[in-house]
Amino acid sequence: MAVPEEELARLIIDVKESLEREIHGGFAEMHTRFDTQAARLDRHAAMWQTGRRWSARMDDWAEKIDAALEAKDRELKDLRARLDKLEGPKGN
């Protein structure tokens, strides 16, 4: 049952080539999965960035509204004080 050297060499080469195809296919599959994961992470990062910008704009808007309301309250208080001063003490 001796196998000639040439057949043994061919068998070894065939096994090596088969392993190369398997490894190449596995790396191609991993590459595809990493590309899919990278695309998903890029979308997530874009949504996070958009949300962060929106939150920052909302904070700025809220601060402007708060400042405007505070100024309006001061103005109303000043006007009330002037009106009270012009009307004088009640009961006279």
N, CA, C and O atoms as CSV, one atom per row, in Angstrom:
chain,resi,resn,atom,element,x,y,z
A,1,MET,N,N,0.791,-1.180,0.000
A,1,MET,CA,C,0.000,0.000,0.000
A,1,MET,C,C,0.845,1.259,0.000
A,1,MET,O,O,0.466,2.252,0.622
A,2,ALA,N,N,1.876,1.245,-0.620
A,2,ALA,CA,C,2.743,2.400,-0.691
A,2,ALA,C,C,2.159,3.412,-1.674
A,2,ALA,O,O,1.784,3.058,-2.792
A,3,VAL,N,N,2.087,4.668,-1.251
A,3,VAL,CA,C,1.567,5.745,-2.099
A,3,VAL,C,C,2.777,6.398,-2.751
A,3,VAL,O,O,3.728,6.782,-2.070
A,4,PRO,N,N,2.735,6.520,-4.068
A,4,PRO,CA,C,3.875,7.162,-4.737
A,4,PRO,C,C,4.055,8.597,-4.245
A,4,PRO,O,O,3.106,9.282,-3.864
A,5,GLU,N,N,5.307,9.009,-4.271
A,5,GLU,CA,C,5.656,10.349,-3.783
A,5,GLU,C,C,4.894,11.441,-4.519
A,5,GLU,O,O,4.470,12.414,-3.896
A,6,GLU,N,N,4.717,11.308,-5.786
A,6,GLU,CA,C,4.029,12.340,-6.582
A,6,GLU,C,C,2.565,12.475,-6.143
A,6,GLU,O,O,2.049,13.588,-6.055
A,7,GLU,N,N,1.905,11.366,-5.872
A,7,GLU,CA,C,0.519,11.424,-5.418
A,7,GLU,C,C,0.425,12.045,-4.037
A,7,GLU,O,O,-0.492,12.817,-3.755
A,8,LEU,N,N,1.377,11.705,-3.178
A,8,LEU,CA,C,1.411,12.279,-1.838
A,8,LEU,C,C,1.643,13.785,-1.907
A,8,LEU,O,O,0.998,14.550,-1.190
A,9,ALA,N,N,2.556,14.205,-2.763
A,9,ALA,CA,C,2.843,15.628,-2.944
A,9,ALA,C,C,1.587,16.346,-3.461
A,9,ALA,O,O,1.248,17.432,-2.991
A,10,ARG,N,N,0.898,15.723,-4.442
A,10,ARG,CA,C,-0.320,16.334,-5.003
A,10,ARG,C,C,-1.409,16.435,-3.928
A,10,ARG,O,O,-2.113,17.442,-3.850
A,11,LEU,N,N,-1.542,15.402,-3.108
A,11,LEU,CA,C,-2.523,15.404,-2.026
A,11,LEU,C,C,-2.233,16.527,-1.033
A,11,LEU,O,O,-3.141,17.241,-0.608
A,12,ILE,N,N,-0.969,16.674,-0.672
A,12,ILE,CA,C,-0.579,17.740,0.264
A,12,ILE,C,C,-0.866,19.106,-0.349
A,12,ILE,O,O,-1.368,19.996,0.337
A,13,ILE,N,N,-0.558,19.279,-1.618
A,13,ILE,CA,C,-0.809,20.560,-2.293
A,13,ILE,C,C,-2.316,20.834,-2.356
A,13,ILE,O,O,-2.751,21.965,-2.139
A,14,ASP,N,N,-3.105,19.806,-2.649
A,14,ASP,CA,C,-4.562,19.980,-2.707
A,14,ASP,C,C,-5.127,20.380,-1.348
A,14,ASP,O,O,-6.004,21.240,-1.269
A,15,VAL,N,N,-4.629,19.759,-0.280
A,15,VAL,CA,C,-5.083,20.114,1.069
A,15,VAL,C,C,-4.689,21.550,1.394
A,15,VAL,O,O,-5.483,22.306,1.953
A,16,LYS,N,N,-3.455,21.924,1.042
A,16,LYS,CA,C,-2.995,23.299,1.288
A,16,LYS,C,C,-3.871,24.309,0.548
A,16,LYS,O,O,-4.270,25.323,1.122
A,17,GLU,N,N,-4.170,24.040,-0.710
A,17,GLU,CA,C,-4.995,24.947,-1.502
A,17,GLU,C,C,-6.416,25.019,-0.958
A,17,GLU,O,O,-7.034,26.083,-0.957
A,18,SER,N,N,-6.930,23.882,-0.494
A,18,SER,CA,C,-8.264,23.868,0.105
A,18,SER,C,C,-8.291,24.722,1.372
A,18,SER,O,O,-9.228,25.489,1.596
A,19,LEU,N,N,-7.254,24.579,2.195
A,19,LEU,CA,C,-7.164,25.405,3.420
A,19,LEU,C,C,-7.063,26.890,3.079
A,19,LEU,O,O,-7.667,27.725,3.753
A,20,GLU,N,N,-6.309,27.219,2.045
A,20,GLU,CA,C,-6.187,28.619,1.630
A,20,GLU,C,C,-7.547,29.180,1.217
A,20,GLU,O,O,-7.888,30.309,1.568
A,21,ARG,N,N,-8.326,28.384,0.469
A,21,ARG,CA,C,-9.656,28.839,0.057
A,21,ARG,C,C,-10.559,29.044,1.274
A,21,ARG,O,O,-11.281,30.037,1.359
A,22,GLU,N,N,-10.511,28.099,2.211
A,22,GLU,CA,C,-11.320,28.200,3.430
A,22,GLU,C,C,-10.936,29.439,4.229
A,22,GLU,O,O,-11.802,30.187,4.685
A,23,ILE,N,N,-9.650,29.648,4.394
A,23,ILE,CA,C,-9.183,30.812,5.170
A,23,ILE,C,C,-9.582,32.102,4.460
A,23,ILE,O,O,-10.066,33.042,5.091
A,24,HIS,N,N,-9.376,32.141,3.143
A,24,HIS,CA,C,-9.736,33.342,2.385
A,24,HIS,C,C,-11.236,33.615,2.497
A,24,HIS,O,O,-11.646,34.762,2.677
A,25,GLY,N,N,-12.049,32.575,2.393
A,25,GLY,CA,C,-13.504,32.733,2.526
A,25,GLY,C,C,-13.881,33.225,3.911
A,25,GLY,O,O,-14.760,34.076,4.049
A,26,GLY,N,N,-13.229,32.701,4.937
A,26,GLY,CA,C,-13.502,33.143,6.313
A,26,GLY,C,C,-13.147,34.599,6.523
A,26,GLY,O,O,-13.893,35.346,7.155
A,27,PHE,N,N,-11.980,35.006,5.978
A,27,PHE,CA,C,-11.592,36.409,6.115
A,27,PHE,C,C,-12.525,37.319,5.323
A,27,PHE,O,O,-12.820,38.433,5.757
A,28,ALA,N,N,-12.987,36.856,4.174
A,28,ALA,CA,C,-13.932,37.657,3.385
A,28,ALA,C,C,-15.232,37.842,4.158
A,28,ALA,O,O,-15.810,38.929,4.160
A,29,GLU,N,N,-15.692,36.771,4.818
A,29,GLU,CA,C,-16.913,36.856,5.622
A,29,GLU,C,C,-16.714,37.808,6.803
A,29,GLU,O,O,-17.591,38.616,7.107
A,30,MET,N,N,-15.559,37.712,7.465
A,30,MET,CA,C,-15.273,38.626,8.584
A,30,MET,C,C,-15.229,40.069,8.099
A,30,MET,O,O,-15.748,40.972,8.755
A,31,HIS,N,N,-14.601,40.276,6.940
A,31,HIS,CA,C,-14.491,41.626,6.383
A,31,HIS,C,C,-15.884,42.203,6.118
A,31,HIS,O,O,-16.148,43.369,6.412
A,32,THR,N,N,-16.770,41.376,5.563
A,32,THR,CA,C,-18.139,41.812,5.297
A,32,THR,C,C,-18.848,42.174,6.599
A,32,THR,O,O,-19.542,43.189,6.670
A,33,ARG,N,N,-18.675,41.347,7.625
A,33,ARG,CA,C,-19.333,41.623,8.909
A,33,ARG,C,C,-18.776,42.897,9.542
A,33,ARG,O,O,-19.527,43.689,10.110
A,34,PHE,N,N,-17.459,43.094,9.444
A,34,PHE,CA,C,-16.874,44.321,9.994
A,34,PHE,C,C,-17.357,45.547,9.234
A,34,PHE,O,O,-17.591,46.595,9.837
A,35,ASP,N,N,-17.510,45.428,7.908
A,35,ASP,CA,C,-18.040,46.550,7.128
A,35,ASP,C,C,-19.465,46.884,7.563
A,35,ASP,O,O,-19.821,48.056,7.692
A,36,THR,N,N,-20.273,45.858,7.787
A,36,THR,CA,C,-21.651,46.068,8.237
A,36,THR,C,C,-21.663,46.724,9.611
A,36,THR,O,O,-22.438,47.647,9.862
A,37,GLN,N,N,-20.810,46.247,10.487
A,37,GLN,CA,C,-20.727,46.816,11.839
A,37,GLN,C,C,-20.243,48.266,11.782
A,37,GLN,O,O,-20.760,49.119,12.504
A,38,ALA,N,N,-19.263,48.546,10.936
A,38,ALA,CA,C,-18.748,49.912,10.809
A,38,ALA,C,C,-19.836,50.850,10.292
A,38,ALA,O,O,-19.959,51.980,10.763
A,39,ALA,N,N,-20.620,50.384,9.329
A,39,ALA,CA,C,-21.704,51.221,8.803
A,39,ALA,C,C,-22.738,51.502,9.888
A,39,ALA,O,O,-23.240,52.621,10.001
A,40,ARG,N,N,-23.053,50.482,10.687
A,40,ARG,CA,C,-24.022,50.665,11.769
A,40,ARG,C,C,-23.476,51.645,12.814
A,40,ARG,O,O,-24.211,52.503,13.303
A,41,LEU,N,N,-22.206,51.519,13.153
A,41,LEU,CA,C,-21.615,52.439,14.129
A,41,LEU,C,C,-21.542,53.866,13.583
A,41,LEU,O,O,-21.715,54.830,14.329
A,42,ASP,N,N,-21.284,53.997,12.275
A,42,ASP,CA,C,-21.275,55.330,11.662
A,42,ASP,C,C,-22.662,55.973,11.736
A,42,ASP,O,O,-22.785,57.162,12.028
A,43,ARG,N,N,-23.712,55.177,11.467
A,43,ARG,CA,C,-25.078,55.716,11.580
A,43,ARG,C,C,-25.377,56.114,13.024
A,43,ARG,O,O,-25.973,57.160,13.279
A,44,HIS,N,N,-24.960,55.276,13.954
A,44,HIS,CA,C,-25.187,55.576,15.370
A,44,HIS,C,C,-24.466,56.867,15.766
A,44,HIS,O,O,-25.029,57.713,16.460
A,45,ALA,N,N,-23.225,57.007,15.320
A,45,ALA,CA,C,-22.457,58.219,15.637
A,45,ALA,C,C,-23.122,59.451,15.032
A,45,ALA,O,O,-23.166,60.505,15.665
A,46,ALA,N,N,-23.635,59.326,13.821
A,46,ALA,CA,C,-24.307,60.466,13.180
A,46,ALA,C,C,-25.564,60.853,13.951
A,46,ALA,O,O,-25.834,62.038,14.144
A,47,MET,N,N,-26.335,59.853,14.394
A,47,MET,CA,C,-27.540,60.162,15.167
A,47,MET,C,C,-27.182,60.797,16.506
A,47,MET,O,O,-27.848,61.727,16.962
A,48,TRP,N,N,-26.136,60.289,17.124
A,48,TRP,CA,C,-25.699,60.843,18.410
A,48,TRP,C,C,-25.254,62.291,18.234
A,48,TRP,O,O,-25.605,63.156,19.036
A,49,GLN,N,N,-24.481,62.550,17.185
A,49,GLN,CA,C,-24.009,63.902,16.907
A,49,GLN,C,C,-25.181,64.841,16.639
A,49,GLN,O,O,-25.202,65.970,17.129
A,50,THR,N,N,-26.155,64.374,15.860
A,50,THR,CA,C,-27.339,65.181,15.563
A,50,THR,C,C,-28.110,65.478,16.846
A,50,THR,O,O,-28.550,66.607,17.062
A,51,GLY,N,N,-28.272,64.476,17.688
A,51,GLY,CA,C,-28.970,64.671,18.955
A,51,GLY,C,C,-28.236,65.635,19.867
A,51,GLY,O,O,-28.857,66.451,20.550
A,52,ARG,N,N,-26.916,65.541,19.878
A,52,ARG,CA,C,-26.116,66.441,20.715
A,52,ARG,C,C,-26.276,67.888,20.235
A,52,ARG,O,O,-26.423,68.803,21.045
A,53,ARG,N,N,-26.246,68.085,18.917
A,53,ARG,CA,C,-26.421,69.439,18.370
A,53,ARG,C,C,-27.812,69.970,18.697
A,53,ARG,O,O,-27.964,71.125,19.095
A,54,TRP,N,N,-28.831,69.117,18.526
A,54,TRP,CA,C,-30.198,69.539,18.815
A,54,TRP,C,C,-30.325,69.921,20.281
A,54,TRP,O,O,-30.935,70.940,20.604
A,55,SER,N,N,-29.755,69.112,21.177
A,55,SER,CA,C,-29.819,69.411,22.610
A,55,SER,C,C,-29.125,70.726,22.924
A,55,SER,O,O,-29.619,71.515,23.729
A,56,ALA,N,N,-27.986,70.963,22.294
A,56,ALA,CA,C,-27.260,72.217,22.518
A,56,ALA,C,C,-28.094,73.408,22.052
A,56,ALA,O,O,-28.157,74.431,22.733
A,57,ARG,N,N,-28.737,73.271,20.880
A,57,ARG,CA,C,-29.591,74.366,20.392
A,57,ARG,C,C,-30.780,74.587,21.316
A,57,ARG,O,O,-31.177,75.727,21.560
A,58,MET,N,N,-31.349,73.502,21.830
A,58,MET,CA,C,-32.480,73.634,22.755
A,58,MET,C,C,-32.040,74.314,24.052
A,58,MET,O,O,-32.771,75.138,24.601
A,59,ASP,N,N,-30.841,73.968,24.542
A,59,ASP,CA,C,-30.325,74.628,25.745
A,59,ASP,C,C,-30.136,76.118,25.508
A,59,ASP,O,O,-30.512,76.938,26.346
A,60,ASP,N,N,-29.548,76.472,24.353
A,60,ASP,CA,C,-29.360,77.886,24.016
A,60,ASP,C,C,-30.701,78.606,23.929
A,60,ASP,O,O,-30.855,79.710,24.451
A,61,TRP,N,N,-31.670,77.975,23.268
A,61,TRP,CA,C,-32.998,78.573,23.130
A,61,TRP,C,C,-33.639,78.776,24.500
A,61,TRP,O,O,-34.208,79.834,24.769
A,62,ALA,N,N,-33.549,77.768,25.363
A,62,ALA,CA,C,-34.151,77.859,26.696
A,62,ALA,C,C,-33.502,78.982,27.503
A,62,ALA,O,O,-34.190,79.706,28.222
A,63,GLU,N,N,-32.185,79.129,27.390
A,63,GLU,CA,C,-31.508,80.214,28.105
A,63,GLU,C,C,-31.961,81.575,27.589
A,63,GLU,O,O,-32.164,82.496,28.380
A,64,LYS,N,N,-32.122,81.714,26.275
A,64,LYS,CA,C,-32.600,82.981,25.703
A,64,LYS,C,C,-34.016,83.286,26.181
A,64,LYS,O,O,-34.321,84.419,26.551
A,65,ILE,N,N,-34.877,82.270,26.172
A,65,ILE,CA,C,-36.251,82.474,26.626
A,65,ILE,C,C,-36.263,82.844,28.105
A,65,ILE,O,O,-36.990,83.753,28.506
A,66,ASP,N,N,-35.472,82.153,28.918
A,66,ASP,CA,C,-35.406,82.473,30.348
A,66,ASP,C,C,-34.944,83.908,30.572
A,66,ASP,O,O,-35.499,84.623,31.406
A,67,ALA,N,N,-33.919,84.325,29.819
A,67,ALA,CA,C,-33.414,85.695,29.961
A,67,ALA,C,C,-34.480,86.700,29.523
A,67,ALA,O,O,-34.662,87.732,30.168
A,68,ALA,N,N,-35.187,86.400,28.423
A,68,ALA,CA,C,-36.231,87.305,27.946
A,68,ALA,C,C,-37.375,87.395,28.951
A,68,ALA,O,O,-37.893,88.484,29.197
A,69,LEU,N,N,-37.776,86.266,29.535
A,69,LEU,CA,C,-38.843,86.282,30.537
A,69,LEU,C,C,-38.418,87.028,31.797
A,69,LEU,O,O,-39.210,87.748,32.406
A,70,GLU,N,N,-37.166,86.847,32.175
A,70,GLU,CA,C,-36.658,87.567,33.350
A,70,GLU,C,C,-36.663,89.077,33.097
A,70,GLU,O,O,-37.045,89.856,33.970
A,71,ALA,N,N,-36.236,89.483,31.900
A,71,ALA,CA,C,-36.248,90.909,31.547
A,71,ALA,C,C,-37.681,91.437,31.523
A,71,ALA,O,O,-37.944,92.545,31.990
A,72,LYS,N,N,-38.603,90.647,30.982
A,72,LYS,CA,C,-40.005,91.053,30.942
A,72,LYS,C,C,-40.553,91.184,32.360
A,72,LYS,O,O,-41.271,92.139,32.657
A,73,ASP,N,N,-40.220,90.230,33.244
A,73,ASP,CA,C,-40.676,90.317,34.639
A,73,ASP,C,C,-40.138,91.565,35.323
A,73,ASP,O,O,-40.867,92.240,36.051
A,74,ARG,N,N,-38.851,91.878,35.089
A,74,ARG,CA,C,-38.271,93.099,35.676
A,74,ARG,C,C,-38.984,94.338,35.156
A,74,ARG,O,O,-39.294,95.258,35.913
A,75,GLU,N,N,-39.240,94.348,33.853
A,75,GLU,CA,C,-39.918,95.483,33.246
A,75,GLU,C,C,-41.328,95.646,33.826
A,75,GLU,O,O,-41.740,96.764,34.133
A,76,LEU,N,N,-42.062,94.554,33.977
A,76,LEU,CA,C,-43.399,94.623,34.564
A,76,LEU,C,C,-43.336,95.098,36.014
A,76,LEU,O,O,-44.174,95.889,36.447
A,77,LYS,N,N,-42.354,94.623,36.756
A,77,LYS,CA,C,-42.195,95.048,38.149
A,77,LYS,C,C,-41.909,96.544,38.217
A,77,LYS,O,O,-42.470,97.259,39.046
A,78,ASP,N,N,-41.018,97.009,37.324
A,78,ASP,CA,C,-40.705,98.437,37.291
A,78,ASP,C,C,-41.937,99.258,36.911
A,78,ASP,O,O,-42.204,100.296,37.516
A,79,LEU,N,N,-42.681,98.797,35.915
A,79,LEU,CA,C,-43.890,99.510,35.513
A,79,LEU,C,C,-44.922,99.533,36.638
A,79,LEU,O,O,-45.580,100.551,36.853
A,80,ARG,N,N,-45.070,98.408,37.363
A,80,ARG,CA,C,-46.007,98.346,38.493
A,80,ARG,C,C,-45.587,99.337,39.567
A,80,ARG,O,O,-46.424,100.029,40.146
A,81,ALA,N,N,-44.271,99.404,39.833
A,81,ALA,CA,C,-43.776,100.338,40.850
A,81,ALA,C,C,-44.041,101.781,40.413
A,81,ALA,O,O,-44.450,102.604,41.232
A,82,ARG,N,N,-43.814,102.096,39.141
A,82,ARG,CA,C,-44.083,103.453,38.646
A,82,ARG,C,C,-45.564,103.793,38.732
A,82,ARG,O,O,-45.943,104.900,39.113
A,83,LEU,N,N,-46.402,102.807,38.366
A,83,LEU,CA,C,-47.849,103.025,38.431
A,83,LEU,C,C,-48.290,103.252,39.862
A,83,LEU,O,O,-49.081,104.156,40.133
A,84,ASP,N,N,-47.787,102.442,40.779
A,84,ASP,CA,C,-48.129,102.622,42.197
A,84,ASP,C,C,-47.671,104.005,42.682
A,84,ASP,O,O,-48.376,104.659,43.450
A,85,LYS,N,N,-46.521,104.438,42.243
A,85,LYS,CA,C,-45.985,105.738,42.654
A,85,LYS,C,C,-46.858,106.884,42.084
A,85,LYS,O,O,-47.126,107.871,42.769
A,86,LEU,N,N,-47.287,106.728,40.833
A,86,LEU,CA,C,-48.120,107.760,40.213
A,86,LEU,C,C,-49.513,107.819,40.851
A,86,LEU,O,O,-50.082,108.898,41.017
A,87,GLU,N,N,-50.041,106.677,41.196
A,87,GLU,CA,C,-51.376,106.651,41.800
A,87,GLU,C,C,-51.346,107.166,43.241
A,87,GLU,O,O,-52.364,107.610,43.772
A,88,GLY,N,N,-50.208,107.102,43.845
A,88,GLY,CA,C,-50.099,107.580,45.222
A,88,GLY,C,C,-50.699,106.608,46.203
A,88,GLY,O,O,-51.166,105.532,45.831
A,89,PRO,N,N,-50.683,106.995,47.451
A,89,PRO,CA,C,-51.265,106.095,48.480
A,89,PRO,C,C,-52.757,105.973,48.274
A,89,PRO,O,O,-53.428,106.947,47.935
A,90,LYS,N,N,-53.254,104.821,48.471
A,90,LYS,CA,C,-54.684,104.551,48.317
A,90,LYS,C,C,-55.421,105.040,49.551
A,90,LYS,O,O,-54.875,105.089,50.653
A,91,GLY,N,N,-56.667,105.397,49.333
A,91,GLY,CA,C,-57.496,105.814,50.443
A,91,GLY,C,C,-57.483,107.296,50.666
A,91,GLY,O,O,-58.136,107.753,51.604
A,92,ASN,N,N,-56.772,108.106,49.856
A,92,ASN,CA,C,-56.786,109.564,50.017
A,92,ASN,C,C,-57.801,110.206,49.175
A,92,ASN,O,O,-57.938,111.429,49.196
